[in-house]
Amino acid sequence: MSRIGNAPVTVTDGVEIKIEANSITVKGSKGELTQDIDPSVTIKQDGNTLTFERTSDHKDARAKHGLYRALVYNMIEGVSKGWSKKLEFHGVGYRAVANGQKLEMVIGYSHPVVIELPTEIKLTAETQKGKAPIVTLESHDKQLLGQAAAKIRSLRKPEPYKGKGIRYSDEFIRRKAGKSAAK
């Protein structure tokens, strides 16, 4: 039994929901998102509450029951409040500069790395003396935001010996001891 799928979703004020045959569109102050829904899951709207029901008890239908409830909840939160992720650049000489939708990074390669982000993502980069540069990504689309943040992080994953690399602000890197000297 899906505990997540059975939980109703409350639609916040200022959010419009349009349910069609196999898709749902959520529109709010931050933007508009559309999600296709599998036929094994049905959505019912009662006032400002959405409930999700599955057509069968098949394993695939049970899995999608909770999945689509979580996706729609993330869409509603995104168009009303928005999502954000912060990335920290740890390493000597690591820098990040935001130029519009382009993020220019110096992360230990022989050349600067430039990434162009989608227009749905708002990009800010701040650098304070003595602290690691912080890049903040904000968007109404949680999936797109997570994908962009993971792409940036994959350029220099944090390593466990010195702690260098790009990490999420809430991420903890478990440090390892280096080589022991021979006796």
Secondary structure as the mmCIF struct_conf table of DSSP 4:
data_model
#
loop_
_struct_conf.conf_type_id
_struct_conf.id
_struct_conf.beg_label_comp_id
_struct_conf.beg_label_asym_id
_struct_conf.beg_label_seq_id
_struct_conf.end_label_comp_id
_struct_conf.end_label_asym_id
_struct_conf.end_label_seq_id
HELX_RH_AL_P HELX_RH_AL_P1 ARG A 3 ASN A 6
BEND BEND1 ALA A 7 ALA A 7
STRN STRN1 VAL A 9 THR A 10
HELX_LH_PP_P HELX_LH_PP_P1 VAL A 11 THR A 12
TURN_TY1_P TURN_TY1_P1 ASP A 13 GLY A 14
STRN STRN2 GLU A 16 ILE A 19
BEND BEND2 ALA A 21 ASN A 22
STRN STRN3 SER A 23 LYS A 27
BEND BEND3 SER A 29 LYS A 30
STRN STRN4 GLU A 32 ASP A 36
TURN_TY1_P TURN_TY1_P2 PRO A 39 SER A 40
STRN STRN5 VAL A 41 ASP A 46
TURN_TY1_P TURN_TY1_P3 GLY A 47 ASN A 48
STRN STRN6 THR A 49 ARG A 54
BEND BEND4 THR A 55 THR A 55
HELX_RH_AL_P HELX_RH_AL_P2 LYS A 59 SER A 80
TURN_TY1_P TURN_TY1_P4 LYS A 81 LYS A 81
STRN STRN7 TRP A 83 HIS A 90
BEND BEND5 GLY A 91 GLY A 91
TURN_TY1_P TURN_TY1_P5 VAL A 92 GLY A 93
STRN STRN8 ARG A 95 ASN A 99
TURN_TY1_P TURN_TY1_P6 GLY A 100 GLN A 101
STRN STRN9 LYS A 102 VAL A 106
BEND BEND6 ILE A 107 HIS A 111
STRN STRN10 VAL A 113 GLU A 116
HELX_LH_PP_P HELX_LH_PP_P2 LEU A 117 PRO A 118
TURN_TY1_P TURN_TY1_P7 THR A 119 GLU A 120
BEND BEND7 ILE A 121 ILE A 121
STRN STRN11 LYS A 122 GLU A 126
TURN_TY1_P TURN_TY1_P8 LYS A 129 GLY A 130
BEND BEND8 LYS A 131 LYS A 131
STRN STRN12 ILE A 134 SER A 139
BEND BEND9 HIS A 140 HIS A 140
HELX_RH_AL_P HELX_RH_AL_P3 LYS A 142 SER A 154
TURN_TY1_P TURN_TY1_P9 LEU A 155 LEU A 155
BEND BEND10 ARG A 156 ARG A 156
TURN_TY1_P TURN_TY1_P10 PRO A 160 LYS A 162
STRN STRN13 GLY A 165 TYR A 168
TURN_TY1_P TURN_TY1_P11 SER A 169 ASP A 170
HELX_LH_PP_P HELX_LH_PP_P3 ILE A 173 ARG A 175
HELX_LH_PP_P HELX_LH_PP_P4 LYS A 179 ALA A 182
#
